[in-house]
Amino acid sequence: MHKPVLLVVYASITGATRSWVQSFCHGAADESAVTVRLLQAADVCTEDVVAADAYVFACPETLGSMVGEMKSFFDRTYYPVLDQVNGRPYLLVVCAGSDGEPTVRQMQRILTGWRLKPVAEARLIKTHAQTPEAILASKELDEALLQDAEEAGRAMASALLMGIF
């Protein structure tokens, strides 16, 4: 029997995105029949994307756009995997200071091009950082956000295993 693979692709600058995906993976790992792979966007190759059955894409918004590491990931993998991942489920997570919507839309367009299916509304985590010092400072997410991430991981892994997607 095929053991489903849940690939979590992320980029993080200040730690907020990283802490969210780590909590997500902790929850997803409760479903031992699913392989959870947590990879930084810079380390993901075409084969990783094709081999996965479901995805989480998570990154911070910088200057109204996805962070460069995530953009580079899509630039490297988009065309090589086109038409090989159609219909697979994904969850999108964006960490932003105050907006985040431009990045959500930008990433949704790319994922629509891959013909992936969202499993839920994009998670938009707002840190409310507005000054250069606050924007660049290390971030820690509150317990409620980390709990949400863990529950989302548990739910996505279970749904993947049950074939809901």
C-alpha positions as CSV (number, residue, x, y, z in Angstrom):
1,M,0.0,0.0,0.0
2,H,1.2,3.5,-0.9
3,K,2.2,5.6,2.1
4,P,0.9,9.2,1.3
5,V,3.5,11.9,1.3
6,L,2.7,15.4,2.6
7,L,5.3,17.9,1.5
8,V,5.7,21.1,3.5
9,V,7.6,23.7,1.5
10,Y,8.5,26.9,3.5
11,A,10.7,29.9,3.7
12,S,11.2,31.9,6.9
13,I,13.1,35.1,7.7
14,T,12.1,36.0,11.3
15,G,11.0,32.6,12.5
16,A,7.2,33.1,12.4
17,T,6.6,30.9,9.4
18,R,9.1,28.3,10.6
19,S,7.3,27.9,13.9
20,W,3.9,27.6,12.2
21,V,5.1,24.8,9.9
22,Q,6.9,23.0,12.7
23,S,3.7,22.9,14.7
24,F,1.7,21.8,11.6
25,C,4.2,19.0,11.1
26,H,4.0,18.0,14.7
27,G,0.2,17.6,14.3
28,A,0.5,15.8,11.0
29,A,3.0,13.4,12.5
30,D,0.3,12.0,14.7
31,E,-0.9,10.2,11.6
32,S,2.0,7.7,11.3
33,A,0.7,6.2,8.1
34,V,1.5,9.6,6.3
35,T,5.1,10.6,5.6
36,V,5.5,14.3,6.4
37,R,8.5,16.0,4.7
38,L,9.4,19.5,5.9
39,L,11.8,21.2,3.5
40,Q,13.0,24.8,3.1
41,A,12.0,26.1,-0.3
42,A,15.7,26.4,-1.4
43,D,16.2,22.7,-0.8
44,V,13.2,21.4,-2.7
45,C,13.7,19.8,-6.1
46,T,11.3,18.8,-8.9
47,E,11.3,15.2,-7.8
48,D,10.2,16.2,-4.3
49,V,7.2,18.0,-5.7
50,V,6.2,15.1,-8.1
51,A,6.6,12.5,-5.3
52,A,4.2,14.2,-2.9
53,D,0.5,13.6,-2.6
54,A,-0.3,16.9,-0.9
55,Y,1.4,20.1,-0.1
56,V,1.7,23.0,2.3
57,F,3.3,26.2,0.9
58,A,4.2,28.7,3.6
59,C,6.2,31.9,3.5
60,P,6.4,35.5,4.7
61,E,5.3,38.4,2.6
62,T,8.1,40.9,1.9
63,L,7.5,44.2,0.2
64,G,4.0,43.0,-0.9
65,S,5.1,39.8,-2.5
66,M,6.2,36.3,-1.6
67,V,9.8,36.1,-0.2
68,G,12.5,35.5,-2.8
69,E,13.3,32.0,-1.6
70,M,9.7,30.9,-2.3
71,K,9.7,32.7,-5.7
72,S,12.9,30.9,-6.6
73,F,11.3,27.6,-5.6
74,F,8.4,28.2,-8.0
75,D,10.7,29.5,-10.7
76,R,12.8,26.2,-10.6
77,T,9.9,23.7,-10.3
78,Y,6.9,25.2,-12.0
79,Y,7.4,24.1,-15.6
80,P,9.1,20.8,-14.9
81,V,6.2,19.6,-12.8
82,L,3.4,21.1,-14.9
83,D,0.6,18.6,-15.6
84,Q,2.2,16.1,-13.2
85,V,0.5,17.3,-10.0
86,N,-3.0,18.1,-11.3
87,G,-5.7,17.8,-8.7
88,R,-3.5,17.3,-5.6
89,P,-4.5,19.1,-2.4
90,Y,-2.7,22.0,-0.8
91,L,-2.8,24.5,2.0
92,L,-1.4,28.0,1.7
93,V,0.1,29.9,4.7
94,V,1.4,33.5,4.5
95,C,2.9,35.5,7.4
96,A,2.6,39.3,6.9
97,G,2.9,42.4,9.0
98,S,-0.4,44.0,8.1
99,D,-1.7,42.8,4.7
100,G,-0.7,39.6,3.1
101,E,-3.5,39.5,0.5
102,P,-1.2,40.3,-2.5
103,T,1.0,37.4,-1.6
104,V,-1.9,35.1,-1.1
105,R,-3.3,36.0,-4.5
106,Q,0.1,35.7,-6.2
107,M,0.7,32.2,-4.8
108,Q,-2.9,31.1,-5.5
109,R,-2.4,32.0,-9.2
110,I,0.7,29.9,-9.4
111,L,-1.0,27.0,-7.6
112,T,-4.0,27.3,-9.9
113,G,-1.7,27.0,-12.8
114,W,-0.5,23.7,-11.3
115,R,-4.2,22.8,-11.1
116,L,-3.9,22.0,-7.4
117,K,-6.9,22.1,-5.1
118,P,-7.0,24.2,-1.9
119,V,-8.2,22.2,1.1
120,A,-9.1,25.3,3.0
121,E,-8.9,29.1,3.0
122,A,-5.4,30.4,3.0
123,R,-4.0,30.9,6.5
124,L,-3.0,34.6,6.8
125,I,-0.9,35.2,9.9
126,K,-0.5,38.9,10.7
127,T,2.3,39.9,13.0
128,H,1.4,43.6,13.0
129,A,5.0,44.6,12.6
130,Q,5.2,48.1,11.1
131,T,8.6,49.6,11.9
132,P,11.9,48.4,10.3
133,E,13.0,47.1,13.7
134,A,9.8,45.2,14.3
135,I,9.7,43.8,10.8
136,L,13.3,42.5,11.0
137,A,13.0,41.2,14.6
138,S,12.6,37.5,15.5
139,K,9.0,36.5,15.8
140,E,7.2,34.1,18.1
141,L,3.6,33.1,17.3
142,D,1.1,32.9,20.1
143,E,-0.1,29.6,21.5
144,A,-3.5,29.8,19.7
145,L,-1.8,30.1,16.3
146,L,0.5,27.2,17.0
147,Q,-2.4,25.1,18.2
148,D,-4.3,26.0,15.0
149,A,-1.3,24.9,13.0
150,E,-1.0,21.6,14.9
151,E,-4.8,20.9,14.4
152,A,-4.5,21.8,10.7
153,G,-1.6,19.3,10.4
154,R,-3.6,16.6,12.1
155,A,-6.7,17.2,10.0
156,M,-4.8,17.4,6.7
157,A,-2.8,14.2,7.3
158,S,-6.0,12.3,8.4
159,A,-8.0,13.5,5.4
160,L,-5.1,12.6,3.1
161,L,-5.0,9.1,4.5
162,M,-8.7,8.7,4.2
163,G,-8.7,9.8,0.6
164,I,-11.0,12.7,1.2
165,F,-9.0,15.0,-1.2
